Amino acid sequence: MDENITIREDEKLSMQLMESFDNPSDEDLALLDVDGCAQTCKDLMDMEMALRHDDQLVDAKEMLDAFHVRRKKARIRRMAIGWASVAAVLAGVLFFLFSGDEKVRQVSDLANVDYIYKANDAIYNKVETLQDEASSKNMCQVMTRKAETKSLLLPDGTEVVLNAGSRLVYPARFHQAKRIVRLYGEAFFKVKKDAKHPFVVKSGNFNTTVLGTQFDVKNYGGVAPTVVLIEGKVVLTDSLGQGNVVMKPGQCATLNRQGEFALSDHVDTGSLSWKDGYQYYDDISFYQMMTEVGRWYHVDVVCKNPSARNSRVHFYIPNDQSLEKTMEMINKLGVARLTLEGHQLVIR
């Protein structure tokens, strides 16, 4: 009778041990140690814990070989309970080793990735209210995808060049007091003069209002929106029509996180060269350039060389150039080494 009671306690403790994966005490091992079964269970649990905590690289073959040697020497009396539990743990360990462990490592690797640019954040996967607006029969929509620009003429005669990964929504006919268009991304405008009908570009949380001028609006999301004025006069306001800022030719305005515009008299005209068929980067950080390269080619940019981020570079890319050719040219700068790994452009 006492033996039966002891057996039931063994069984209960063994099952609890297998389910909890806790380290057993000496008393637990003494109670479970029937012909080496407890030692076998412990070996398997040690392997499982090592894999889960990733404390060190585990030689799974060596551990499994040792397990099989012990198994041959052991005489297990409780096959239904003892080895059923051992088999369950072994199956779990092997599954974790050959599939789960790889997934855990992949998730861990992704969490530590230093993205300079994430392609999934671009317009291609972004749902905007602009789409609903364009569904109106009186609205038109033009979109550009990776490595693509488009030139268009609006109904009022305004010329627009749309940069890669951008969307412009405008009416089929301007018939209101204001000529209003909506932009996501970047576009260069050469507005047809009409003193009675101001031209308004709505983009995100701010509006750009002009009568007749040449300017660039850039608002991709994830980076500070900017407006560059080439000719004429521009008035910037937030989406509520407050906080007016008047720009002069040759100025650049940047919208900060507090919703305020910071004006600068230093304008890098090379940043607008995309509309003329090429991209010219004049003394900018490697980080900034790779952000633009990632956006242009719609590819993730991952940095595994932090020291390269702040290096200053001068670089030229024709709009119709392939990513592979661009990578080759960047590698010749000697700042870092680029490799294309799947859909990721890796900086090493």
Secondary structure as the mmCIF struct_conf table of DSSP 4:
data_model
#
loop_
_struct_conf.conf_type_id
_struct_conf.id
_struct_conf.beg_label_comp_id
_struct_conf.beg_label_asym_id
_struct_conf.beg_label_seq_id
_struct_conf.end_label_comp_id
_struct_conf.end_label_asym_id
_struct_conf.end_label_seq_id
HELX_RH_AL_P HELX_RH_AL_P1 ASP A 2 SER A 20
HELX_LH_PP_P HELX_LH_PP_P1 ASP A 22 SER A 25
HELX_RH_AL_P HELX_RH_AL_P2 ASP A 26 LEU A 32
BEND BEND1 VAL A 34 VAL A 34
TURN_TY1_P TURN_TY1_P1 ASP A 35 GLY A 36
HELX_RH_AL_P HELX_RH_AL_P3 CYS A 37 HIS A 53
TURN_TY1_P TURN_TY1_P2 ASP A 54 ASP A 54
BEND BEND2 GLN A 56 GLN A 56
HELX_RH_AL_P HELX_RH_AL_P4 ALA A 60 LYS A 73
BEND BEND3 ARG A 77 ARG A 77
HELX_RH_PI_P HELX_RH_PI_P1 MET A 79 TRP A 83
HELX_RH_AL_P HELX_RH_AL_P5 ALA A 84 PHE A 95
HELX_RH_PI_P HELX_RH_PI_P2 PHE A 96 GLY A 100
HELX_RH_AL_P HELX_RH_AL_P6 ASP A 101 ALA A 111
TURN_TY1_P TURN_TY1_P3 ASN A 112 ASN A 112
STRN STRN1 TYR A 115 TYR A 117
HELX_RH_3T_P HELX_RH_3T_P1 ALA A 119 ASP A 121
BEND BEND4 ALA A 122 ALA A 122
HELX_RH_3T_P HELX_RH_3T_P2 ILE A 123 ASN A 125
HELX_RH_AL_P HELX_RH_AL_P7 THR A 129 ALA A 134
TURN_TY1_P TURN_TY1_P4 SER A 135 SER A 135
BEND BEND5 SER A 136 SER A 136
TURN_TY1_P TURN_TY1_P5 LYS A 137 ASN A 138
STRN STRN2 MET A 139 MET A 143
TURN_TY1_P TURN_TY1_P6 LYS A 146 ALA A 147
STRN STRN3 LYS A 150 LEU A 153
TURN_TY1_P TURN_TY1_P7 PRO A 155 ASP A 156
BEND BEND6 GLY A 157 GLY A 157
STRN STRN4 GLU A 159 LEU A 162
HELX_LH_PP_P HELX_LH_PP_P2 ASN A 163 ASN A 163
TURN_TY1_P TURN_TY1_P8 ALA A 164 GLY A 165
STRN STRN5 ARG A 167 PRO A 171
BEND BEND7 ALA A 172 ARG A 173
BEND BEND8 GLN A 176 LYS A 178
STRN STRN6 ARG A 179 LYS A 190
HELX_LH_PP_P HELX_LH_PP_P3 VAL A 191 LYS A 193
TURN_TY1_P TURN_TY1_P9 ALA A 195 LYS A 196
BEND BEND9 HIS A 197 HIS A 197
STRN STRN7 PHE A 199 SER A 203
TURN_TY1_P TURN_TY1_P10 GLY A 204 ASN A 205
STRN STRN8 PHE A 206 VAL A 210
BEND BEND10 LEU A 211 GLY A 212
STRN STRN9 GLN A 214 ASN A 219
BEND BEND11 GLY A 221 VAL A 223
STRN STRN10 THR A 226 GLU A 231
BEND BEND12 GLY A 232 GLY A 232
STRN STRN11 VAL A 234 ASP A 238
TURN_TY1_P TURN_TY1_P11 SER A 239 LEU A 240
BEND BEND13 GLY A 241 GLY A 241
BEND BEND14 GLY A 243 GLY A 243
STRN STRN12 VAL A 245 MET A 247
TURN_TY1_P TURN_TY1_P12 PRO A 249 GLY A 250
STRN STRN13 CYS A 252 LEU A 255
TURN_TY1_P TURN_TY1_P13 ARG A 257 GLN A 258
BEND BEND15 GLY A 259 GLY A 259
STRN STRN14 PHE A 261 SER A 264
BEND BEND16 ASP A 265 ASP A 265
HELX_RH_3T_P HELX_RH_3T_P3 THR A 269 ASP A 276
TURN_TY1_P TURN_TY1_P14 GLY A 277 GLY A 277
STRN STRN15 TYR A 278 SER A 285
HELX_RH_AL_P HELX_RH_AL_P8 PHE A 286 TYR A 297
TURN_TY1_P TURN_TY1_P15 HIS A 298 HIS A 298
STRN STRN16 ASP A 300 CYS A 303
BEND BEND17 LYS A 304 LYS A 304
HELX_RH_3T_P HELX_RH_3T_P4 PRO A 306 ALA A 308
TURN_TY1_P TURN_TY1_P16 ARG A 309 ASN A 310
STRN STRN17 ARG A 312 PRO A 318
TURN_TY1_P TURN_TY1_P17 ASN A 319 ASP A 320
HELX_RH_AL_P HELX_RH_AL_P9 LEU A 323 ASN A 331
TURN_TY1_P TURN_TY1_P18 LYS A 332 LEU A 333
BEND BEND18 GLY A 334 VAL A 335
STRN STRN18 LEU A 338 GLU A 341
TURN_TY1_P TURN_TY1_P19 GLY A 342 HIS A 343
STRN STRN19 GLN A 344 ILE A 347
#
